[in-house]
Amino acid sequence: MKLITTIQYLTTLKTKREVESHLNSQKNFLIQDISSRWDNKPCNKEELLKDNYTHIKVYYGNNCSKLTVIEL
């Protein structure tokens, strides 16, 4: 399992359903993972799959106060 931590990017996502929809429509998330070469850079689902990531941990909501883990 290869996991990466991200936050919402240029939008406020309020529910897990919105996060999944955002991910599946190839919109960007901001990488917040110091172990990644993409730290502080935007990426989408296609780019993560190319780099063999299997799961994405997303902080979302107001002030990124909610958390979900999604299998890519």
Backbone bond lengths (Angstrom), bond angles and torsions (degrees), N, CA, C in turn:
res aa  C-N    CA-C-N  psi(-1)  N-CA   C-N-CA  omega(-1)  CA-C   N-CA-C  phi
1 M - - - 1.449 - - 1.516 109.27 -
2 K 1.303 116.27 129.80 1.460 122.39 177.98 1.524 107.39 -119.87
3 L 1.340 116.89 117.58 1.459 123.89 -172.14 1.519 109.86 -115.28
4 I 1.330 116.37 142.69 1.464 121.22 175.85 1.526 108.51 -132.55
5 T 1.328 116.82 145.13 1.459 122.93 -178.79 1.519 109.80 -101.16
6 T 1.339 116.20 131.79 1.462 121.48 -178.30 1.523 110.22 -137.29
7 I 1.324 115.39 166.71 1.453 122.00 170.83 1.522 108.29 -129.21
8 Q 1.327 115.89 165.98 1.468 120.21 177.09 1.525 109.11 -62.30
9 Y 1.308 117.51 151.47 1.465 122.35 -173.98 1.524 109.54 -129.03
10 L 1.317 116.69 117.59 1.462 124.64 177.15 1.525 113.94 59.08
11 T 1.343 117.06 26.49 1.460 121.90 177.99 1.516 108.92 -161.22
12 T 1.311 116.93 166.61 1.462 121.84 173.20 1.515 108.03 -116.66
13 L 1.311 115.97 112.15 1.454 122.22 178.61 1.522 107.64 -96.23
14 K 1.335 117.90 128.54 1.463 121.04 -171.24 1.523 114.23 -101.58
15 T 1.335 117.70 -22.65 1.463 120.28 -176.70 1.524 110.11 -133.88
16 K 1.331 115.53 163.19 1.465 120.29 177.39 1.525 110.48 -62.45
17 R 1.328 116.88 -36.11 1.466 121.13 178.38 1.530 110.68 -61.03
18 E 1.336 117.30 -41.35 1.470 120.85 177.46 1.525 110.97 -65.48
19 V 1.332 117.19 -37.51 1.468 121.13 177.92 1.526 109.93 -62.63
20 E 1.330 117.07 -47.25 1.472 121.13 179.93 1.522 111.42 -63.78
21 S 1.314 117.37 -40.89 1.461 121.35 177.67 1.525 110.95 -63.55
22 H 1.314 116.57 -43.16 1.467 122.44 178.58 1.536 110.29 -61.14
23 L 1.322 116.26 -42.85 1.461 122.07 179.82 1.524 111.17 -65.73
24 N 1.325 117.34 -45.76 1.467 121.37 -177.13 1.523 113.82 -72.25
25 S 1.330 117.55 -18.58 1.469 119.96 177.95 1.527 111.80 -93.34
26 Q 1.335 115.78 17.26 1.475 122.90 175.22 1.529 113.50 61.37
27 K 1.321 117.85 29.58 1.457 120.63 174.63 1.519 109.07 -86.68
28 N 1.314 116.28 161.24 1.459 121.23 -171.74 1.524 114.00 -85.03
29 F 1.330 114.01 151.11 1.451 124.88 168.02 1.518 106.80 -122.64
30 L 1.313 116.98 156.26 1.459 121.53 179.52 1.524 109.05 -98.43
31 I 1.326 116.75 122.90 1.461 122.37 -179.87 1.524 109.26 -70.72
32 Q 1.333 116.50 129.06 1.463 123.03 175.92 1.515 107.86 -128.64
33 D 1.321 116.55 65.56 1.457 122.28 -174.68 1.528 108.30 -144.18
34 I 1.332 116.73 106.25 1.468 119.52 -174.50 1.527 112.86 -67.40
35 S 1.335 118.00 -14.90 1.458 120.12 177.44 1.529 112.23 -82.99
36 S 1.327 117.12 -5.64 1.457 121.73 -177.81 1.528 110.76 -99.47
37 R 1.303 116.17 145.59 1.469 119.78 175.83 1.519 111.23 -71.08
38 W 1.334 116.61 -12.71 1.468 121.65 -179.84 1.521 112.97 -97.83
39 D 1.312 119.24 14.04 1.466 121.54 -177.06 1.524 111.23 -52.30
40 N 1.339 116.37 131.78 1.473 125.15 -178.86 1.527 113.84 65.25
41 K 1.326 116.90 25.67 1.463 121.43 176.18 1.529 108.90 -123.49
42 P 1.325 117.28 148.38 1.462 119.51 177.36 1.527 111.53 -76.02
43 C 1.324 115.78 149.67 1.469 120.79 175.67 1.519 108.34 -152.02
44 N 1.321 116.50 163.17 1.463 121.19 176.17 1.524 109.44 -124.45
45 K 1.320 116.33 179.95 1.457 122.06 -175.03 1.527 112.06 -59.51
46 E 1.312 117.27 -42.86 1.463 121.41 -178.69 1.527 111.67 -59.62
47 E 1.321 116.73 -43.87 1.471 120.98 179.60 1.528 111.69 -66.07
48 L 1.319 116.88 -37.17 1.462 120.15 178.62 1.525 111.31 -67.89
49 L 1.317 116.71 -39.77 1.468 120.06 178.17 1.528 111.63 -65.05
50 K 1.318 117.10 -36.22 1.468 120.85 177.54 1.522 111.62 -63.14
51 D 1.341 115.97 -30.45 1.460 120.78 -179.27 1.536 111.58 -95.02
52 N 1.334 116.68 15.99 1.467 124.62 174.08 1.519 115.38 64.67
53 Y 1.329 118.35 29.36 1.463 120.26 173.22 1.522 108.37 -78.34
54 T 1.334 116.40 141.90 1.464 120.87 -178.98 1.520 112.45 -108.01
55 H 1.334 117.32 -25.84 1.455 121.90 -178.30 1.525 110.09 -137.43
56 I 1.323 115.29 151.84 1.458 120.97 178.15 1.531 107.70 -129.42
57 K 1.325 115.95 128.10 1.461 121.79 176.67 1.516 107.00 -100.07
58 V 1.333 116.85 120.02 1.462 121.63 -172.82 1.526 110.44 -118.52
59 Y 1.322 115.62 124.94 1.461 121.42 169.59 1.522 106.82 -92.46
60 Y 1.335 117.32 131.52 1.462 120.80 -176.40 1.520 109.63 -146.05
61 G 1.331 116.95 179.75 1.461 122.31 -178.74 1.518 110.73 89.83
62 N 1.330 115.62 -178.22 1.465 119.69 177.62 1.525 109.03 -64.37
63 N 1.309 117.18 129.43 1.469 123.80 -178.51 1.520 112.96 59.38
64 C 1.327 117.21 23.69 1.475 122.74 179.40 1.526 111.41 52.38
65 S 1.323 115.88 47.17 1.458 121.07 -174.04 1.532 113.90 -89.76
66 K 1.333 118.52 -8.89 1.475 122.06 179.85 1.519 109.03 -110.92
67 L 1.335 116.12 156.52 1.456 121.77 -176.89 1.513 109.78 -137.06
68 T 1.332 116.17 139.49 1.451 122.04 171.71 1.525 108.98 -144.35
69 V 1.321 116.11 152.03 1.468 122.52 175.36 1.515 106.63 -116.43
70 I 1.328 116.18 127.10 1.468 122.08 -176.87 1.520 109.28 -121.40
71 E 1.322 116.28 135.27 1.461 121.33 175.10 1.524 108.60 -81.47
72 L 1.327 116.19 129.58 1.460 120.16 179.44 1.511 109.61 -80.48
